[in-house]
Amino acid sequence: MIDFSIPEEQKLLLENLRRFIETELAPHEAEVEEKQFVRPELAAELRAKAKALGFFAMYMPEDCGGGGVGAIDMCLCEEQFGWTKDALVRRTFGSIPFALQNCVGEQRDKYLFPAVRGDINIAFAMTEPNAGSDAAGIRTHAKRDGSDFIINGSKHFISDADVADGFIVTAVTDPAKGKRGISTFLIDRGTPGFTVGRTQYMMGLRGTNNCELIFENVRLPASQMLGQEGEGLFQALSIINLVRLGLVGGRAVGMASKLMKMSIDYANERRQFGKSIGEFQMVQAMLADMATEIFAARMMVLNTAWEIDQGRDPREKVSMVKYFASEMLGHVADKAVQIFGGMGYCKELPLEQYYRDARVYRIFDGASEVHRAVVARSLLKSGTHPL
Ligand SMILES: Cc1cc2nc3c(=O)[nH]c(=O)nc-3n(C[C@H](O)[C@H](O)[C@H](O)COP(=O)(O)OP(=O)(O)OC[C@H]3O[C@@H](n4cnc5c(N)ncnc54)[C@H](O)[C@@H]3O)c2cc1C
């Protein structure tokens, strides 16, 4: 027998999380949308409250001070996070790159533990103006100079760069080795030659800021390398499953669920032609389509999370989930705006904001086309499909 029920303990955690988001985060959403940042004092206050309840750094392993939750729990938490703004989630619950787990020796005291305690913020920087989907095509390079490395190049679109104290940065250490010639470095804000450049304002997700990074002859001791030389790309790919599944798939399900709830309420309340608009079959069809797609995406997310919790590496399924859940969110957001009519398009309600926020899910962490290509390549190579 397959048991799909959520154990009581998890249900309680999720209810507490939901209540916390409603009471502590929701009141600040409009301010963050308008100001396009989370005030540092507000971030500190929210983080302290989240820490007191054990909600901070939940996804990091217990042996480094995190909550140590598994993939299923992570996805269920992400569903809750989808009910509020990404910037508030990052500042309140932590946005700690999984790659920090590769810290060794003194790196653990300098970066890993302070990040898990919420004392510092770390951003993950891979994308460059000429290398997005093609992460192996980066040009930022790190040249050996005695026992140091000299870094030159640039990154862009780096989330949290405005608040980050440190950065995990990929750079080419051996151009002759292609994918195996990329390494990862820990670089502190303020390191001579390193500049956090302009903020690149986006269509949505306001408050989560993205910036350029510029490296001009940045000298780093070899001890700032994270993991082994030449493993940078593989490190990034080894942890990206969880990001794509939870932070994109689970979050998309949560965001879509919020839109679904708002649409149901509006369809029941809004009256035209003497009836609630929910009585019109064409509105009903939109609601039914939304609910069906959300259900499908949720099952895909949780099934794939279960596989990860079993110690498997379901990367084709993760690609299917990333692709399907982000496209689902786009369809749901579009229908929600339609159900709200002119009010859906009007800035007096947050529907237009959610519609803008939804758009990027099909682009970052591997665009839909790239994930479809991954799935298709796997099907053709294996001659079968994963169940
Ligand atoms: C809001 C936001 C936050 C981000 N945060 C970060 C961050 O914190 N750190 C970081 O390193 N990066 C970050 N990124 C970068 C993000 O991961 C890239 O934008 C993404 O990987 C796509 O790369 P690109 O924008 O260069 O698009 P491109 O790679 O130029 O793609 C353009 C188009 O070509 C298509 N395409 C490309 N290759 C193929 C292919 N092989 N087959 C079919 N179609 C293809 C794409 O699907 C897309 O439609 C962020 C981006 C955004 C928008």
The ligand as an SDF file (V2000), in Angstrom:
LIG
                    3D

 53 58  0  0  0  0  0  0  0  0999 V2000
   15.8050   36.7940  -11.2380 C   0  0  0  0  0  0  0  0  0  0  0  0
   17.0510   36.0040  -11.5820 C   0  0  0  0  0  0  0  0  0  0  0  0
   17.8560   35.5420  -10.5640 C   0  0  0  0  0  0  0  0  0  0  0  0
   19.0440   34.8550  -10.8470 C   0  0  0  0  0  0  0  0  0  0  0  0
   19.8950   34.4840   -9.8210 N   0  0  0  0  0  0  0  0  0  0  0  0
   21.1110   33.9460  -10.1420 C   0  0  0  0  0  0  0  0  0  0  0  0
   22.0760   33.6900   -9.1160 C   0  0  0  0  0  0  0  0  0  0  0  0
   21.8420   33.9450   -7.9170 O   0  0  0  0  0  0  0  0  0  0  0  0
   23.2720   33.1450   -9.4780 N   0  0  0  0  0  0  0  0  0  0  0  0
   23.5680   32.8350  -10.7700 C   0  0  0  0  0  0  0  0  0  0  0  0
   24.6670   32.3510  -11.0260 O   0  0  0  0  0  0  0  0  0  0  0  0
   22.6630   33.0670  -11.7660 N   0  0  0  0  0  0  0  0  0  0  0  0
   21.4580   33.6200  -11.4770 C   0  0  0  0  0  0  0  0  0  0  0  0
   20.5460   33.8870  -12.4890 N   0  0  0  0  0  0  0  0  0  0  0  0
   20.8680   33.5260  -13.8540 C   0  0  0  0  0  0  0  0  0  0  0  0
   19.9770   32.4290  -14.4190 C   0  0  0  0  0  0  0  0  0  0  0  0
   20.3030   31.1870  -13.8790 O   0  0  0  0  0  0  0  0  0  0  0  0
   20.0840   32.5030  -15.9500 C   0  0  0  0  0  0  0  0  0  0  0  0
   19.3520   33.6520  -16.3390 O   0  0  0  0  0  0  0  0  0  0  0  0
   19.5550   31.2660  -16.6380 C   0  0  0  0  0  0  0  0  0  0  0  0
   20.4220   30.1880  -16.4380 O   0  0  0  0  0  0  0  0  0  0  0  0
   19.3890   31.4740  -18.1460 C   0  0  0  0  0  0  0  0  0  0  0  0
   20.5590   31.9970  -18.6980 O   0  0  0  0  0  0  0  0  0  0  0  0
   20.4880   33.3030  -19.6400 P   0  0  0  0  0  0  0  0  0  0  0  0
   19.6530   34.3110  -18.9390 O   0  0  0  0  0  0  0  0  0  0  0  0
   21.8700   33.7000  -19.9960 O   0  0  0  0  0  0  0  0  0  0  0  0
   19.6990   32.8490  -20.9150 O   0  0  0  0  0  0  0  0  0  0  0  0
   20.3330   32.1430  -22.2130 P   0  0  0  0  0  0  0  0  0  0  0  0
   21.1740   30.9900  -21.7900 O   0  0  0  0  0  0  0  0  0  0  0  0
   20.9420   33.1690  -23.0870 O   0  0  0  0  0  0  0  0  0  0  0  0
   19.0320   31.5870  -22.9220 O   0  0  0  0  0  0  0  0  0  0  0  0
   18.2160   32.3850  -23.7960 C   0  0  0  0  0  0  0  0  0  0  0  0
   17.1800   31.4880  -24.4410 C   0  0  0  0  0  0  0  0  0  0  0  0
   17.8300   30.4510  -25.2040 O   0  0  0  0  0  0  0  0  0  0  0  0
   17.3660   29.1850  -24.7920 C   0  0  0  0  0  0  0  0  0  0  0  0
   18.4350   28.1830  -24.8210 N   0  0  0  0  0  0  0  0  0  0  0  0
   19.6910   28.3060  -24.3330 C   0  0  0  0  0  0  0  0  0  0  0  0
   20.3600   27.1590  -24.4930 N   0  0  0  0  0  0  0  0  0  0  0  0
   19.5120   26.2920  -25.0840 C   0  0  0  0  0  0  0  0  0  0  0  0
   19.6080   24.9160  -25.4700 C   0  0  0  0  0  0  0  0  0  0  0  0
   20.7300   24.2040  -25.3100 N   0  0  0  0  0  0  0  0  0  0  0  0
   18.5190   24.3390  -26.0280 N   0  0  0  0  0  0  0  0  0  0  0  0
   17.3720   25.0550  -26.2040 C   0  0  0  0  0  0  0  0  0  0  0  0
   17.2280   26.3380  -25.8510 N   0  0  0  0  0  0  0  0  0  0  0  0
   18.2720   26.9370  -25.2780 C   0  0  0  0  0  0  0  0  0  0  0  0
   16.8870   29.3870  -23.3510 C   0  0  0  0  0  0  0  0  0  0  0  0
   15.9640   28.4060  -22.9700 O   0  0  0  0  0  0  0  0  0  0  0  0
   16.2770   30.7760  -23.4220 C   0  0  0  0  0  0  0  0  0  0  0  0
   14.9730   30.6770  -23.9090 O   0  0  0  0  0  0  0  0  0  0  0  0
   19.3710   34.5770  -12.1960 C   0  0  0  0  0  0  0  0  0  0  0  0
   18.5240   35.0160  -13.2130 C   0  0  0  0  0  0  0  0  0  0  0  0
   17.3880   35.7460  -12.9240 C   0  0  0  0  0  0  0  0  0  0  0  0
   16.5250   36.2430  -14.0580 C   0  0  0  0  0  0  0  0  0  0  0  0
  1  2  1  0
  2  3  1  0
  2 52  2  0
  3  4  2  0
  4  5  1  0
  4 50  1  0
  5  6  2  0
  6  7  1  0
  6 13  1  0
  7  8  2  0
  7  9  1  0
  9 10  1  0
 10 11  2  0
 10 12  1  0
 12 13  2  0
 13 14  1  0
 14 15  1  0
 14 50  1  0
 15 16  1  0
 16 17  1  0
 16 18  1  0
 18 19  1  0
 18 20  1  0
 20 21  1  0
 20 22  1  0
 22 23  1  0
 23 24  1  0
 24 25  2  0
 24 26  1  0
 24 27  1  0
 27 28  1  0
 28 29  2  0
 28 30  1  0
 28 31  1  0
 31 32  1  0
 32 33  1  0
 33 34  1  0
 33 48  1  0
 34 35  1  0
 35 36  1  0
 35 46  1  0
 36 37  1  0
 36 45  1  0
 37 38  2  0
 38 39  1  0
 39 40  1  0
 39 45  2  0
 40 41  1  0
 40 42  2  0
 42 43  1  0
 43 44  2  0
 44 45  1  0
 46 47  1  0
 46 48  1  0
 48 49  1  0
 50 51  2  0
 51 52  1  0
 52 53  1  0
M  END
$$$$
